[in-house]
Amino acid sequence: MRKYLWGNHFWSPSYSAASCWGAPLPITKEYIENQRRPD
């Protein structure tokens, strides 16, 4: 089972966000880029 996990998830957070929201690609990209910025 571990070989299918990525960081204790079955898929990356960015993939799950895109697939769950159904958001347009530019909005999804902006969301992912904002996750990398420190507060």
TORKOL-4160 file (C-alpha; in steps of 0.2 Angstrom, whole numbers, padded with zeros to 4 digits, m for minus):
39
<pt num="1" X="0000" Y="0000" Z="0000"/>
<pt num="2" X="0014" Y="0012" Z="0004"/>
<pt num="3" X="0020" Y="0012" Z="m0014"/>
<pt num="4" X="0004" Y="0021" Z="m0019"/>
<pt num="5" X="0005" Y="0034" Z="m0006"/>
<pt num="6" X="0012" Y="0052" Z="m0009"/>
<pt num="7" X="0015" Y="0061" Z="0008"/>
<pt num="8" X="0003" Y="0049" Z="0017"/>
<pt num="9" X="m0010" Y="0053" Z="0004"/>
<pt num="10" X="m0016" Y="0044" Z="m0011"/>
<pt num="11" X="m0014" Y="0059" Z="m0022"/>
<pt num="12" X="m0005" Y="0076" Z="m0021"/>
<pt num="13" X="m0015" Y="0090" Z="m0013"/>
<pt num="14" X="m0014" Y="0100" Z="m0029"/>
<pt num="15" X="m0022" Y="0086" Z="m0038"/>
<pt num="16" X="m0036" Y="0083" Z="m0026"/>
<pt num="17" X="m0040" Y="0102" Z="m0025"/>
<pt num="18" X="m0041" Y="0103" Z="m0044"/>
<pt num="19" X="m0052" Y="0087" Z="m0046"/>
<pt num="20" X="m0063" Y="0092" Z="m0031"/>
<pt num="21" X="m0066" Y="0110" Z="m0036"/>
<pt num="22" X="m0068" Y="0109" Z="m0054"/>
<pt num="23" X="m0060" Y="0126" Z="m0054"/>
<pt num="24" X="m0052" Y="0133" Z="m0070"/>
<pt num="25" X="m0034" Y="0130" Z="m0072"/>
<pt num="26" X="m0028" Y="0148" Z="m0069"/>
<pt num="27" X="m0037" Y="0148" Z="m0052"/>
<pt num="28" X="m0030" Y="0132" Z="m0047"/>
<pt num="29" X="m0012" Y="0137" Z="m0052"/>
<pt num="30" X="m0014" Y="0153" Z="m0042"/>
<pt num="31" X="m0020" Y="0143" Z="m0027"/>
<pt num="32" X="m0005" Y="0131" Z="m0028"/>
<pt num="33" X="0007" Y="0145" Z="m0030"/>
<pt num="34" X="0000" Y="0154" Z="m0015"/>
<pt num="35" X="0002" Y="0139" Z="m0004"/>
<pt num="36" X="0021" Y="0140" Z="m0006"/>
<pt num="37" X="0022" Y="0158" Z="0001"/>
<pt num="38" X="0026" Y="0161" Z="0019"/>
<pt num="39" X="0014" Y="0171" Z="0029"/>
